[in-house]
Amino acid sequence: MGIRILHQTEAEGYGRFYYKDRARFCYDARGSLTETENHLIDARHLEYIPTPIYQMGRDLAGEAQRLLNGYIDYLKREKPGKDEPGIDINVDQDHARVDADLIPDL
């Protein structure tokens, strides 16, 4: 599942306007890439794939990680969308907290 979700997560993050959202999705994609690398290690260890296929997969994963890290660095440096309205809104602060005393006993 890791490699399938990797490009979907990256695409979803690219569709976000604010750089913080994009970066967050990149971090998620990087986690999926690490999961995929672990699947490669397991597959090789269990002898499901030959060494050349394993090495090719690891090389591709290394290149993907290099590119993804470069994009994250770009987002941090350029901060696209930083001057747009709403950049300072923190959604987590807007969520109302429920007081446990207000919840009726069932």
GROMACS elastic network, one bead per residue, 0.5 to 0.9 nm:
[ bonds ]
;  ai    aj funct       b0    kb
    1     4     6  0.53622   500
    1     5     6  0.62624   500
    1     6     6  0.86431   500
    1    32     6  0.83155   500
    1    35     6  0.85963   500
    1    36     6  0.77253   500
    2     5     6  0.54441   500
    2     6     6  0.61554   500
    2    29     6  0.87362   500
    2    31     6  0.84453   500
    2    33     6  0.62839   500
    2    34     6  0.80344   500
    2    35     6  0.56200   500
    2    37     6  0.86437   500
    2    39     6  0.82984   500
    3     6     6  0.50177   500
    3     7     6  0.72000   500
    3    32     6  0.66236   500
    3    33     6  0.63968   500
    3    35     6  0.81047   500
    3    36     6  0.57136   500
    3    37     6  0.89976   500
    4     7     6  0.64513   500
    4     8     6  0.69639   500
    4    32     6  0.87111   500
    5     8     6  0.50177   500
    5     9     6  0.58615   500
    5    10     6  0.84457   500
    5    29     6  0.74922   500
    5    32     6  0.68190   500
    5    33     6  0.88823   500
    6     9     6  0.53237   500
    6    10     6  0.62637   500
    6    11     6  0.86502   500
    6    26     6  0.89931   500
    6    28     6  0.80572   500
    6    30     6  0.75134   500
    6    31     6  0.84312   500
    6    32     6  0.55560   500
    6    33     6  0.63536   500
    6    36     6  0.88937   500
    7    10     6  0.50163   500
    7    11     6  0.59991   500
    7    12     6  0.84958   500
    7    29     6  0.73580   500
    8    11     6  0.51155   500
    8    12     6  0.61364   500
    8    13     6  0.85963   500
    8    29     6  0.83514   500
    9    12     6  0.50939   500
    9    13     6  0.61504   500
    9    14     6  0.85943   500
    9    25     6  0.60826   500
    9    26     6  0.73675   500
    9    28     6  0.69800   500
    9    29     6  0.56167   500
    9    32     6  0.87542   500
   10    13     6  0.50827   500
   10    14     6  0.61344   500
   10    15     6  0.87351   500
   10    22     6  0.81667   500
   10    25     6  0.61819   500
   10    26     6  0.59311   500
   10    28     6  0.82304   500
   10    29     6  0.59660   500
   11    14     6  0.50698   500
   11    15     6  0.64463   500
   11    25     6  0.87051   500
   12    15     6  0.52582   500
   12    16     6  0.69289   500
   12    22     6  0.82454   500
   12    25     6  0.72776   500
   13    16     6  0.52882   500
   13    17     6  0.86001   500
   13    21     6  0.65453   500
   13    23     6  0.73537   500
   13    24     6  0.74893   500
   13    26     6  0.67096   500
   14    17     6  0.76991   500
   14    21     6  0.86800   500
   14    22     6  0.58001   500
   14    23     6  0.89549   500
   14    25     6  0.81165   500
   14    26     6  0.87219   500
   15    22     6  0.77613   500
   16    19     6  0.76017   500
   16    20     6  0.88773   500
   16    21     6  0.60518   500
   16    22     6  0.57685   500
   16    25     6  0.89924   500
   17    20     6  0.87676   500
   17    21     6  0.73481   500
   17    22     6  0.73920   500
   17    80     6  0.75916   500
   17    81     6  0.61230   500
   18    21     6  0.55048   500
   18    22     6  0.64819   500
   18    23     6  0.88011   500
   18    79     6  0.77211   500
   18    80     6  0.63456   500
   18    82     6  0.66680   500
   18    84     6  0.82133   500
   18    87     6  0.69642   500
   19    23     6  0.59824   500
   19    24     6  0.84847   500
   19    75     6  0.58468   500
   19    76     6  0.74393   500
   19    78     6  0.84746   500
   19    79     6  0.53202   500
   19    80     6  0.53775   500
   19    81     6  0.62323   500
   19    82     6  0.71144   500
   20    23     6  0.51020   500
   20    24     6  0.61385   500
   20    25     6  0.87364   500
   20    75     6  0.79620   500
   20    76     6  0.82057   500
   20    79     6  0.78672   500
   20    80     6  0.89589   500
   20    82     6  0.89125   500
   20    87     6  0.88830   500
   21    24     6  0.51161   500
   21    25     6  0.63961   500
   21    26     6  0.86722   500
   22    25     6  0.52938   500
   22    26     6  0.62802   500
   22    27     6  0.88039   500
   22    72     6  0.83778   500
   22    75     6  0.76502   500
   23    27     6  0.62619   500
   23    28     6  0.87004   500
   23    71     6  0.85070   500
   23    72     6  0.58978   500
   23    73     6  0.89822   500
   23    75     6  0.66185   500
   23    76     6  0.77954   500
   24    27     6  0.51221   500
   24    28     6  0.64162   500
   24    29     6  0.87004   500
   25    29     6  0.61220   500
   25    30     6  0.85344   500
   26    30     6  0.60502   500
   26    31     6  0.85731   500
   26    68     6  0.70188   500
   26    69     6  0.83817   500
   26    71     6  0.82461   500
   26    72     6  0.67704   500
   27    31     6  0.63099   500
   27    32     6  0.87566   500
   27    68     6  0.88194   500
   27    72     6  0.82050   500
   28    31     6  0.50927   500
   28    32     6  0.64123   500
   28    33     6  0.87330   500
   29    33     6  0.62153   500
   29    34     6  0.87037   500
   29    68     6  0.83550   500
   30    34     6  0.63030   500
   30    35     6  0.86482   500
   30    64     6  0.89474   500
   30    65     6  0.69061   500
   30    68     6  0.72180   500
   30    69     6  0.83334   500
   31    34     6  0.50884   500
   31    35     6  0.62814   500
   31    36     6  0.87016   500
   32    36     6  0.62154   500
   32    37     6  0.86873   500
   33    37     6  0.62738   500
   33    38     6  0.86575   500
   33    61     6  0.69156   500
   33    64     6  0.80772   500
   33    65     6  0.73879   500
   34    37     6  0.50425   500
   34    38     6  0.62956   500
   34    39     6  0.87434   500
   34    61     6  0.83307   500
   34    65     6  0.87767   500
   35    38     6  0.50562   500
   35    39     6  0.63727   500
   35    40     6  0.88141   500
   36    40     6  0.63657   500
   36    41     6  0.87550   500
   36    61     6  0.80866   500
   37    40     6  0.50389   500
   37    41     6  0.63474   500
   37    42     6  0.87148   500
   37    57     6  0.78488   500
   37    58     6  0.66518   500
   37    61     6  0.67998   500
   38    41     6  0.50199   500
   38    42     6  0.61878   500
   38    43     6  0.85246   500
   39    42     6  0.50600   500
   39    43     6  0.59990   500
   39    44     6  0.85410   500
   40    43     6  0.50425   500
   40    44     6  0.61392   500
   40    45     6  0.84867   500
   40    49     6  0.83802   500
   40    54     6  0.62567   500
   40    55     6  0.89837   500
   40    57     6  0.71081   500
   40    58     6  0.74543   500
   41    44     6  0.52350   500
   41    45     6  0.60532   500
   41    46     6  0.85727   500
   41    54     6  0.75867   500
   41    58     6  0.87635   500
   42    45     6  0.50087   500
   42    46     6  0.60451   500
   42    47     6  0.83802   500
   42    48     6  0.84905   500
   43    46     6  0.52170   500
   43    47     6  0.60243   500
   43    48     6  0.50196   500
   43    49     6  0.59481   500
   43    50     6  0.88982   500
   43    54     6  0.80494   500
   44    48     6  0.59112   500
   44    49     6  0.53990   500
   44    50     6  0.67036   500
   44    51     6  0.68923   500
   44    53     6  0.88515   500
   44    54     6  0.63273   500
   45    48     6  0.77178   500
   45    49     6  0.86314   500
   46    49     6  0.80697   500
   47    50     6  0.66981   500
   47    51     6  0.86984   500
   49    52     6  0.83099   500
   49    53     6  0.63608   500
   49    54     6  0.64923   500
   50    53     6  0.55992   500
   50    54     6  0.63312   500
   50    55     6  0.87888   500
   51    55     6  0.60180   500
   51    56     6  0.85109   500
   52    55     6  0.51132   500
   52    56     6  0.61087   500
   52    57     6  0.85719   500
   53    56     6  0.50754   500
   53    57     6  0.61388   500
   53    58     6  0.86101   500
   54    57     6  0.51521   500
   54    58     6  0.62172   500
   54    59     6  0.86268   500
   55    58     6  0.50346   500
   55    59     6  0.60624   500
   55    60     6  0.85549   500
   56    59     6  0.50786   500
   56    60     6  0.61679   500
   56    61     6  0.85387   500
   57    60     6  0.51354   500
   57    61     6  0.60651   500
   57    62     6  0.85240   500
   58    62     6  0.60502   500
   58    63     6  0.86189   500
   59    62     6  0.50681   500
   59    63     6  0.62950   500
   59    64     6  0.86311   500
   60    63     6  0.50986   500
   60    64     6  0.60900   500
   60    65     6  0.85438   500
   61    65     6  0.60641   500
   61    66     6  0.85440   500
   62    65     6  0.51145   500
   62    66     6  0.61935   500
   62    67     6  0.87151   500
   63    66     6  0.50200   500
   63    67     6  0.62388   500
   63    68     6  0.85306   500
   64    67     6  0.51695   500
   64    68     6  0.60242   500
   64    69     6  0.85180   500
   65    69     6  0.59687   500
   65    70     6  0.84110   500
   66    69     6  0.52508   500
   66    70     6  0.61858   500
   66    71     6  0.87470   500
   67    70     6  0.50196   500
   67    71     6  0.62665   500
   67    72     6  0.86898   500
   68    71     6  0.50934   500
   68    72     6  0.62413   500
   68    73     6  0.86366   500
   69    73     6  0.61458   500
   69    74     6  0.85721   500
   70    73     6  0.50463   500
   70    74     6  0.61943   500
   70    75     6  0.86961   500
   71    75     6  0.62058   500
   71    76     6  0.86574   500
   72    75     6  0.50680   500
   72    76     6  0.62584   500
   72    77     6  0.85940   500
   73    76     6  0.51381   500
   73    77     6  0.60967   500
   73    78     6  0.85265   500
   74    77     6  0.50708   500
   74    78     6  0.58177   500
   74    79     6  0.77408   500
   75    78     6  0.53948   500
   75    79     6  0.51623   500
   75    80     6  0.67789   500
   76    79     6  0.55208   500
   76    80     6  0.87403   500
   77    80     6  0.88856   500
   78    82     6  0.86868   500
   79    82     6  0.55500   500
   79    83     6  0.88822   500
   80    83     6  0.80987   500
   81    84     6  0.53869   500
   81    85     6  0.87463   500
   81    87     6  0.76184   500
   82    85     6  0.85059   500
   82    87     6  0.63114   500
   82    88     6  0.89796   500
   83    86     6  0.88116   500
   83    87     6  0.72218   500
   84    87     6  0.61338   500
   85    88     6  0.78756   500
   85    89     6  0.89206   500
   86    89     6  0.53687   500
   86    90     6  0.88303   500
   87    90     6  0.82078   500
   89    92     6  0.88906   500
   89    93     6  0.83460   500
   89    94     6  0.85061   500
   90    93     6  0.56140   500
   90    94     6  0.69375   500
   91    94     6  0.51627   500
   91    95     6  0.68252   500
   92    95     6  0.55971   500
   92    96     6  0.89658   500
   93    96     6  0.79655   500
   98   101     6  0.85664   500
   98   102     6  0.74701   500
   98   103     6  0.80514   500
   99   102     6  0.55213   500
   99   103     6  0.72344   500
  100   103     6  0.54970   500
  100   104     6  0.86799   500
  101   104     6  0.76658   500
